[in-house]
Amino acid sequence: MQIIKNNSAVKGANSDKCKTLEYSFNDKDIDLGIATITGRYPESDFCVNIISKELIYVLDGNGKLYFENDCIEFEKGDSILIDSNEKYYWDSTYCVVSMSCTPAWNEEQHKIVK
């Protein structure tokens, strides 16, 4: 059993519109992050996780998630599963999402692509 207290989460940012809290258990199979999104992320193009699936739960707010050929609207209480290699971008005035990746997320597998 492991616990990471809120005050021990690592603050970060993917951009000025995507602030993060990382809860890394140093487990190669799964992780947890909280993202606060206040605009379009990424600012242009798409992002993709080339290795992990991302399981998202919307804690607060709403918005749209755009994929190459689709767009979904989301709101508080919704859950979204994004497969590895699936291109997407966020568009939200304000939302807070919980993101769990399997296998665990690392910076090298997160890419911005056309």
GUDO-407052 format. One record per residue: residue number from 0; residue in one letter; x, y, z of N, C-alpha, C, O in turn. Coordinates in steps of 0.001 Angstrom, whole numbers, plus 500000, padded with zeros to 6 digits. Each point is the difference from the previous one (the first is absolute). Layout:
<sites>
+------+------+--------+--------+--------+--------+--------+--------+--------+--------+--------+--------+--------+--------+
| resi | resn |   n.c1 |   n.c2 |   n.c3 |  ca.c1 |  ca.c2 |  ca.c3 |   c.c1 |   c.c2 |   c.c3 |   o.c1 |   o.c2 |   o.c3 |
+------+------+--------+--------+--------+--------+--------+--------+--------+--------+--------+--------+--------+--------+
|  NUM |    A |      X |      Y |      Z |      X |      Y |      Z |      X |      Y |      Z |      X |      Y |      Z |
...
+------+------+--------+--------+--------+--------+--------+--------+--------+--------+--------+--------+--------+--------+
</sites>
This chain:
<sites>
+------+------+--------+--------+--------+--------+--------+--------+--------+--------+--------+--------+--------+--------+
| resi | resn |   n.c1 |   n.c2 |   n.c3 |  ca.c1 |  ca.c2 |  ca.c3 |   c.c1 |   c.c2 |   c.c3 |   o.c1 |   o.c2 |   o.c3 |
+------+------+--------+--------+--------+--------+--------+--------+--------+--------+--------+--------+--------+--------+
|    0 |    M | 500844 | 498821 | 500000 | 499156 | 501179 | 500000 | 500883 | 501233 | 500000 | 501024 | 500055 | 500680 |
|    1 |    Q | 498555 | 500933 | 498542 | 500713 | 501274 | 499941 | 498979 | 501131 | 500047 | 498853 | 499837 | 499584 |
|    2 |    I | 501579 | 501302 | 500924 | 499157 | 501194 | 499977 | 500867 | 501193 | 499631 | 501144 | 500120 | 500439 |
|    3 |    I | 498291 | 500749 | 498754 | 500640 | 501281 | 499699 | 499038 | 501076 | 500471 | 498895 | 500125 | 499472 |
|    4 |    K | 501513 | 500636 | 501499 | 499173 | 501080 | 500531 | 499946 | 501148 | 498998 | 500941 | 500208 | 499234 |
|    5 |    N | 497960 | 500531 | 500774 | 499801 | 501102 | 499075 | 501176 | 500969 | 499996 | 500421 | 500461 | 498940 |
|    6 |    N | 500111 | 499848 | 502239 | 501108 | 500960 | 500060 | 501320 | 499419 | 499495 | 500993 | 500721 | 499902 |
|    7 |    S | 499028 | 497974 | 499775 | 501197 | 499377 | 499442 | 499895 | 499780 | 498494 | 500972 | 499581 | 499371 |
|    8 |    A | 497864 | 500696 | 500042 | 499847 | 499872 | 498553 | 500912 | 501010 | 499311 | 500208 | 501104 | 500503 |
|    9 |    V | 500326 | 498518 | 498363 | 500939 | 500839 | 499270 | 499234 | 500894 | 499030 | 499317 | 499520 | 499095 |
|   10 |    K | 500812 | 501803 | 501114 | 499334 | 500962 | 499126 | 500801 | 500147 | 498713 | 501231 | 500008 | 500007 |
|   11 |    G | 498037 | 500108 | 498888 | 500646 | 500179 | 498710 | 499058 | 500696 | 499038 | 498925 | 500462 | 500384 |
|   12 |    A | 501485 | 499607 | 498375 | 499173 | 500611 | 498960 | 500439 | 499486 | 498644 | 501192 | 499945 | 499699 |
|   13 |    N | 497834 | 499680 | 499485 | 500282 | 499664 | 498610 | 500000 | 501263 | 499144 | 500609 | 500038 | 498931 |
|   14 |    S | 498694 | 501001 | 501555 | 499951 | 501313 | 499356 | 499367 | 500961 | 500993 | 499642 | 499589 | 501104 |
|   15 |    D | 500210 | 501679 | 498532 | 499340 | 500932 | 500910 | 498495 | 499707 | 500104 | 499331 | 500538 | 500882 |
|   16 |    K | 500140 | 498626 | 498242 | 498582 | 499640 | 500026 | 499756 | 498591 | 500543 | 498857 | 499544 | 500048 |
|   17 |    C | 502195 | 499775 | 500354 | 499869 | 498631 | 500515 | 500953 | 499815 | 501181 | 501172 | 499672 | 499817 |
|   18 |    K | 498317 | 500541 | 501387 | 500778 | 499837 | 501229 | 499769 | 498596 | 500550 | 498899 | 499463 | 499888 |
|   19 |    T | 502120 | 499951 | 500696 | 499898 | 498615 | 500438 | 500452 | 499792 | 501445 | 500776 | 500779 | 500553 |
|   20 |    L | 498715 | 498154 | 500029 | 500480 | 499446 | 501268 | 500303 | 498533 | 499725 | 499125 | 499259 | 499551 |
|   21 |    E | 502095 | 500319 | 500712 | 500415 | 498625 | 499733 | 500075 | 499222 | 501310 | 500645 | 500423 | 500960 |
|   22 |    Y | 498681 | 498435 | 499054 | 500046 | 499074 | 501123 | 500710 | 498743 | 499508 | 499351 | 499046 | 499571 |
|   23 |    S | 501971 | 500950 | 500489 | 500772 | 498888 | 499475 | 500354 | 499032 | 501113 | 500671 | 500355 | 500969 |
|   24 |    F | 498866 | 498424 | 498874 | 500282 | 498956 | 500978 | 501232 | 499191 | 499607 | 500313 | 498988 | 500627 |
|   25 |    N | 500389 | 501468 | 498322 | 501147 | 499254 | 499477 | 499610 | 498566 | 499660 | 500754 | 499056 | 500235 |
|   26 |    D | 498040 | 500812 | 499202 | 499470 | 498716 | 499573 | 499954 | 500024 | 498474 | 499391 | 500898 | 499419 |
|   27 |    K | 501225 | 498155 | 499940 | 500077 | 500013 | 498538 | 498657 | 499714 | 499322 | 499844 | 500268 | 498808 |
|   28 |    D | 499189 | 499194 | 501933 | 498737 | 499578 | 499403 | 498901 | 501052 | 499989 | 499123 | 499958 | 499137 |
|   29 |    I | 500902 | 500991 | 501806 | 498901 | 500960 | 500117 | 500459 | 501250 | 500724 | 500943 | 499957 | 500790 |
|   30 |    D | 498389 | 501161 | 498940 | 500301 | 501241 | 500695 | 498733 | 500842 | 500101 | 498929 | 499585 | 499557 |
|   31 |    L | 501205 | 501593 | 501025 | 498867 | 500895 | 500152 | 500482 | 501439 | 499876 | 501026 | 500379 | 500565 |
|   32 |    G | 498225 | 500405 | 498693 | 500268 | 501424 | 499887 | 498686 | 500761 | 500015 | 498957 | 499464 | 499625 |
|   33 |    I | 501099 | 501769 | 500804 | 498846 | 500904 | 499963 | 500399 | 501161 | 499104 | 501060 | 500599 | 500183 |
|   34 |    A | 498085 | 499719 | 498844 | 500292 | 501118 | 499096 | 498875 | 501022 | 500085 | 498820 | 499647 | 499993 |
|   35 |    T | 501558 | 501614 | 500085 | 499052 | 501112 | 499908 | 500228 | 500656 | 498651 | 501085 | 500510 | 499721 |
|   36 |    I | 497884 | 499474 | 499446 | 500106 | 500484 | 498630 | 499141 | 501247 | 499847 | 498815 | 499998 | 500333 |
|   37 |    T | 501800 | 501072 | 499157 | 499310 | 501290 | 499864 | 500243 | 500577 | 498606 | 500556 | 501089 | 499860 |
|   38 |    G | 499033 | 498187 | 499132 | 500183 | 500426 | 498619 | 500227 | 498809 | 499114 | 499593 | 498885 | 500325 |
|   39 |    R | 501061 | 501345 | 498548 | 500304 | 498898 | 499086 | 501351 | 499421 | 500370 | 500979 | 500731 | 500153 |
|   40 |    Y | 499072 | 497948 | 499991 | 501272 | 499313 | 500220 | 500065 | 498776 | 499106 | 499084 | 499177 | 500006 |
|   41 |    P | 502004 | 500694 | 499213 | 501035 | 501000 | 499799 | 499480 | 501175 | 499187 | 498940 | 499916 | 499380 |
|   42 |    E | 501808 | 501176 | 500625 | 499542 | 501227 | 499350 | 499782 | 499816 | 498508 | 499174 | 500699 | 499413 |
|   43 |    S | 501548 | 498375 | 499957 | 499775 | 499640 | 498605 | 500311 | 498513 | 499852 | 500643 | 499399 | 500861 |
|   44 |    D | 498901 | 500029 | 498060 | 500240 | 498591 | 499699 | 499282 | 499091 | 501004 | 498979 | 500384 | 500571 |
|   45 |    F | 501553 | 498427 | 499636 | 499422 | 498999 | 500889 | 501065 | 499519 | 500970 | 501193 | 500175 | 499754 |
|   46 |    C | 498381 | 499219 | 501350 | 500930 | 499266 | 500854 | 499667 | 498519 | 499868 | 498895 | 499632 | 499602 |
|   47 |    V | 502065 | 499538 | 500733 | 499819 | 498563 | 499918 | 500900 | 499338 | 501038 | 501116 | 500453 | 500257 |
|   48 |    N | 498384 | 498484 | 500325 | 500811 | 499163 | 500878 | 500342 | 498767 | 499178 | 499119 | 499196 | 499693 |
|   49 |    I | 502139 | 500646 | 499950 | 500369 | 498929 | 499084 | 500078 | 498620 | 500659 | 500177 | 498998 | 499308 |
|   50 |    I | 499694 | 500941 | 502011 | 500113 | 498714 | 500699 | 498757 | 499676 | 500830 | 499483 | 498886 | 499918 |
|   51 |    S | 500038 | 502056 | 500870 | 498978 | 499712 | 501012 | 498583 | 500313 | 499562 | 499764 | 500882 | 499174 |
|   52 |    K | 499298 | 498376 | 501397 | 498598 | 500388 | 499990 | 499822 | 501011 | 501120 | 500680 | 499929 | 501024 |
|   53 |    E | 498396 | 501020 | 498778 | 499731 | 501008 | 501016 | 498533 | 499904 | 500417 | 499101 | 500143 | 499172 |
|   54 |    L | 500668 | 499614 | 502110 | 498653 | 499961 | 500548 | 499756 | 501320 | 500718 | 500714 | 500351 | 500940 |
|   55 |    I | 498268 | 500376 | 498606 | 499737 | 501347 | 500492 | 498661 | 500033 | 500713 | 499024 | 499408 | 499541 |
|   56 |    Y | 500939 | 501293 | 501588 | 498760 | 500272 | 500713 | 499916 | 501507 | 500199 | 500936 | 500615 | 500510 |
|   57 |    V | 497941 | 499982 | 499089 | 499830 | 501444 | 500081 | 499528 | 500363 | 501419 | 498872 | 499693 | 500385 |
|   58 |    L | 502001 | 500958 | 500375 | 499699 | 500387 | 501380 | 499166 | 501270 | 500073 | 499173 | 500156 | 500898 |
|   59 |    D | 501050 | 500769 | 498137 | 499289 | 501281 | 500020 | 500043 | 500609 | 498607 | 500924 | 499738 | 499230 |
|   60 |    G | 498084 | 501067 | 500452 | 499980 | 500727 | 498742 | 499471 | 499190 | 498837 | 499356 | 498965 | 500175 |
|   61 |    N | 500933 | 501536 | 498624 | 499529 | 499356 | 498772 | 500849 | 500482 | 498838 | 500872 | 500854 | 500162 |
|   62 |    G | 498865 | 498594 | 498674 | 500730 | 500405 | 498808 | 499809 | 499019 | 498885 | 499054 | 499211 | 499986 |
|   63 |    K | 501878 | 500854 | 499063 | 499979 | 499102 | 498852 | 501365 | 499358 | 499856 | 501030 | 500610 | 500290 |
|   64 |    L | 498957 | 498161 | 499260 | 501218 | 499262 | 499702 | 499922 | 499642 | 498516 | 499099 | 499283 | 499565 |
|   65 |    Y | 501869 | 501234 | 499669 | 500027 | 499802 | 498555 | 500977 | 498890 | 499651 | 501116 | 499941 | 500516 |
|   66 |    F | 498436 | 499180 | 498594 | 500831 | 498943 | 499458 | 500167 | 500265 | 498503 | 499411 | 500946 | 499477 |
|   67 |    E | 501369 | 498247 | 499836 | 500222 | 500232 | 498576 | 498692 | 500104 | 499219 | 499869 | 500873 | 499142 |
|   68 |    N | 499176 | 498270 | 501132 | 498749 | 499957 | 499233 | 498763 | 500084 | 500879 | 498920 | 499585 | 499577 |
|   69 |    D | 501210 | 500939 | 501633 | 498865 | 500006 | 500916 | 500185 | 501092 | 501049 | 501102 | 500510 | 500205 |
|   70 |    C | 497812 | 499829 | 500441 | 500021 | 500946 | 501111 | 498960 | 499533 | 501001 | 498871 | 499678 | 499630 |
|   71 |    I | 501511 | 500286 | 501642 | 499038 | 499653 | 501046 | 499916 | 501143 | 500996 | 500996 | 500669 | 500277 |
|   72 |    E | 497820 | 499550 | 500255 | 499816 | 500959 | 501079 | 500040 | 499233 | 501307 | 499499 | 498880 | 500089 |
|   73 |    F | 501100 | 501728 | 500927 | 500074 | 499355 | 501305 | 499614 | 500994 | 501083 | 500047 | 501215 | 499807 |
|   74 |    E | 499569 | 498229 | 501343 | 499653 | 500817 | 501159 | 500334 | 499236 | 501271 | 500345 | 498819 | 499965 |
|   75 |    K | 499547 | 501868 | 501137 | 500289 | 499417 | 501312 | 499292 | 498653 | 500148 | 498807 | 499872 | 499724 |
|   76 |    G | 501950 | 499141 | 500711 | 499458 | 498659 | 500222 | 500199 | 499044 | 498841 | 499776 | 498799 | 500153 |
|   77 |    D | 500641 | 501705 | 498680 | 500233 | 499136 | 498843 | 501367 | 499324 | 500106 | 500910 | 500497 | 500664 |
|   78 |    S | 499207 | 498359 | 498666 | 501266 | 499290 | 499916 | 500309 | 499726 | 498533 | 499099 | 499694 | 499219 |
|   79 |    I | 502163 | 500414 | 500410 | 500433 | 499869 | 498615 | 501219 | 499077 | 499970 | 500904 | 500133 | 500825 |
|   80 |    L | 499116 | 498937 | 498227 | 501165 | 499137 | 499804 | 500626 | 500354 | 498661 | 499341 | 499922 | 498964 |
|   81 |    I | 501927 | 500464 | 501053 | 500740 | 500328 | 498789 | 501046 | 498909 | 499788 | 500819 | 499729 | 500879 |
|   82 |    D | 499140 | 499654 | 497948 | 500955 | 498938 | 499688 | 501377 | 500575 | 499683 | 500125 | 501168 | 499632 |
|   83 |    S | 500886 | 498019 | 500510 | 501342 | 500419 | 499597 | 499985 | 500331 | 498509 | 499249 | 499407 | 499225 |
|   84 |    N | 501582 | 501537 | 500395 | 500129 | 500476 | 498620 | 498762 | 500704 | 499456 | 499919 | 500245 | 498796 |
|   85 |    E | 499127 | 500083 | 502049 | 498816 | 500735 | 499563 | 500287 | 501499 | 500136 | 500306 | 500478 | 501093 |
|   86 |    K | 499598 | 500255 | 497808 | 500278 | 501432 | 499997 | 498794 | 500765 | 500519 | 498862 | 499706 | 499634 |
|   87 |    Y | 501400 | 501302 | 501243 | 498899 | 500790 | 500555 | 500502 | 501356 | 500480 | 501198 | 500225 | 500170 |
|   88 |    Y | 497836 | 500669 | 500042 | 500293 | 501240 | 500713 | 498787 | 500419 | 500810 | 498861 | 499678 | 499661 |
|   89 |    W | 501406 | 501049 | 501419 | 498985 | 500491 | 500926 | 499585 | 501413 | 499617 | 500813 | 500781 | 499507 |
|   90 |    D | 497914 | 499543 | 500723 | 499523 | 501373 | 499873 | 498985 | 500233 | 501111 | 498891 | 499468 | 499968 |
|   91 |    S | 501504 | 501331 | 501010 | 499154 | 500220 | 501166 | 500323 | 501361 | 500617 | 501167 | 500366 | 500141 |
|   92 |    T | 497808 | 500365 | 500218 | 500211 | 501222 | 500758 | 500562 | 499659 | 501372 | 500869 | 500695 | 500526 |
|   93 |    Y | 498600 | 498191 | 500057 | 500485 | 499532 | 501297 | 499549 | 498562 | 500218 | 498813 | 499687 | 499916 |
|   94 |    C | 502140 | 499458 | 500361 | 499674 | 498647 | 500463 | 501167 | 499476 | 500833 | 501149 | 500410 | 499834 |
|   95 |    V | 498513 | 498674 | 501061 | 500998 | 499295 | 500790 | 499748 | 498515 | 499770 | 498892 | 499506 | 500213 |
|   96 |    V | 502154 | 499788 | 499349 | 499848 | 498585 | 499697 | 501045 | 499178 | 500735 | 501133 | 500431 | 500214 |
|   97 |    S | 498451 | 498387 | 500159 | 500901 | 498999 | 500547 | 500397 | 499105 | 498839 | 499145 | 499550 | 499237 |
|   98 |    M | 502165 | 500185 | 500625 | 500487 | 499179 | 498901 | 500879 | 498890 | 500555 | 500975 | 500252 | 500708 |
|   99 |    S | 498664 | 498531 | 498962 | 500804 | 498861 | 500393 | 500471 | 499297 | 498741 | 499195 | 499696 | 499120 |
|  100 |    C | 502097 | 500044 | 500786 | 500571 | 499376 | 498816 | 500503 | 498604 | 500328 | 500537 | 499743 | 501078 |
|  101 |    T | 499273 | 499359 | 497954 | 500547 | 498663 | 500118 | 500577 | 499583 | 498658 | 499278 | 500011 | 499004 |
|  102 |    P | 502018 | 499617 | 500931 | 500974 | 500113 | 501084 | 500211 | 501457 | 500403 | 499537 | 500924 | 499331 |
|  103 |    A | 501158 | 499250 | 501756 | 500173 | 501330 | 500587 | 500568 | 501003 | 498994 | 500831 | 499659 | 499159 |
|  104 |    W | 498699 | 501580 | 500950 | 500399 | 501098 | 499119 | 501451 | 500384 | 500229 | 500506 | 499945 | 501121 |
|  105 |    N | 500150 | 500444 | 497802 | 501287 | 500680 | 500120 | 500094 | 501014 | 498872 | 499333 | 499866 | 498974 |
|  106 |    E | 501483 | 501128 | 501220 | 500079 | 501137 | 499085 | 500385 | 499594 | 498577 | 499549 | 500628 | 499042 |
|  107 |    E | 501266 | 498347 | 500807 | 500473 | 499585 | 498684 | 498880 | 499456 | 499117 | 500104 | 500063 | 498775 |
|  108 |    Q | 498836 | 499409 | 501816 | 498926 | 499406 | 499193 | 498907 | 501005 | 499639 | 499106 | 499671 | 499220 |
|  109 |    H | 500939 | 501529 | 501318 | 499021 | 501042 | 499709 | 500551 | 500873 | 498878 | 501051 | 500622 | 500149 |
|  110 |    K | 498231 | 499421 | 498722 | 500491 | 500730 | 498819 | 498944 | 500981 | 499502 | 498801 | 499768 | 500156 |
|  111 |    I | 501655 | 501326 | 499247 | 499139 | 500921 | 499265 | 500220 | 499679 | 498522 | 501132 | 500002 | 499516 |
|  112 |    V | 497765 | 499722 | 499772 | 500089 | 499561 | 498606 | 498990 | 500750 | 499135 | 499047 | 500577 | 500523 |
|  113 |    K | 501151 | 499419 | 498183 | 499081 | 500622 | 499041 | 498762 | 499162 | 499817 | 499113 | 500368 | 499229 |
+------+------+--------+--------+--------+--------+--------+--------+--------+--------+--------+--------+--------+--------+
</sites>
